Amino acid sequence: MESNIEVGDWVRVRSDGSSPAAKKYAGKQGQATMVGPGFDGTIVDVQIAGNYFDTVFEEKDLSTTER
């Protein structure tokens, strides 16, 4: 399974994301802390600025960005 997002990449949550987490955090930025296989595709743990925990997203809900 190949991912376009790697650990350490800065990502933005897409506003057209379909998961509940994507809807809640649309437009927010963070850093990928883990990338791994999920049931329907790649999942990415993201440390969103201001949160003290990682949030799990589907890769399709994210786009890479510059810090």
Secondary structure, 3 states (H helix, E strand, C coil): CCCCCCCCCEEEECCCCCCHHHHHHCCCEEEEEEEEECCCCEEEEEEECCCCCEEEEEHHHEEEECC
